[in-house]
Amino acid sequence: MGVIDKIYYEEMFKDYKDVVKPVELKEMLGVGINKTYKLLKNQEIYNKKIGNNYIIPKLSIIEYLIKN
């Protein structure tokens, strides 16, 4: 991970909690809900599913953005 990239994204997402839900992920990435769930189901963004709910660490979103 590029340190500067990580710092940039941490600042950009500072108002979000450390763990977010799919609706917040959608906002953060600026994508549609279908793309959001595709990223989660394919584990392109690390997440955990508890029951019917996805929990997504903010750090995994930052890592995804740096890699892609």
GUMAR-134397 format. One record per residue (C-alpha): y, z, x; residue in three letters. Coordinates in pm, whole numbers, plus 32768, in hexadecimal, padded with zeros to 4 digits. Layout:
BEGIN
YZXALA/...
This chain:
BEGIN
800080008000MET/81587FAE807BGLY/822080ED8093VAL/836180428023ILE/82B07FA37EF8ASP/821B80F27E94LYS/836D819F7EA8ILE/840D80887DDDTYR/830C809E7CC4TYR/8310821B7CC2GLU/8488820E7C8EGLU/846880FF7B86MET/836981CA7ABFPHE/83FC83247AFCLYS/843983607988ASP/82C883337934TYR/81CC844F7945LYS/80C384507A58ASP/7FBE83E37959VAL/801982E27851VAL/7F808243771CLYS/7F4D80CE76DBPRO/809680AB761BVAL/815581317747GLU/808D80527833LEU/80F17F29775BLYS/82607F8A7783GLU/823F7FC278F8MET/81A37E6E7938LEU/82617DAC7831GLY/81247D0F77A5VAL/80897CF7764CGLY/7F957DF075BDILE/7E6E7D0075E0ASN/7EB27CD27754LYS/7ED87E4C7776THR/7D817E9276E4TYR/7CE57D7677AELYS/7D677E1478F1LEU/7CD97F647887LEU/7B877EE6780DLYS/7B547E1B794DASN/7BBC7F487A22GLN/7CC97E727AC8GLU/7D9D7FA97AA3ILE/7CDA80EA7ADETYR/7CBC81B979A2ASN/7BDB82AB78EBLYS/7B7382887783LYS/7B4683CB76C6ILE/7AC48388756BGLY/7B9D826C74EBASN/7CC082C275CFASN/7D17822F7721TYR/7DC883017825ILE/7E6982477944ILE/7EF182ED7A7FPRO/804B826D7AD4LYS/7FDB824A7C3FLEU/7ECB81517BD9SER/7FD780797B32ILE/80A880807C6EILE/7F7880227D40GLU/7F2D7F017C53TYR/80907E7D7C70LEU/808E7E937DECILE/7F417DD87E03LYS/7FA37CC67D0FASN/
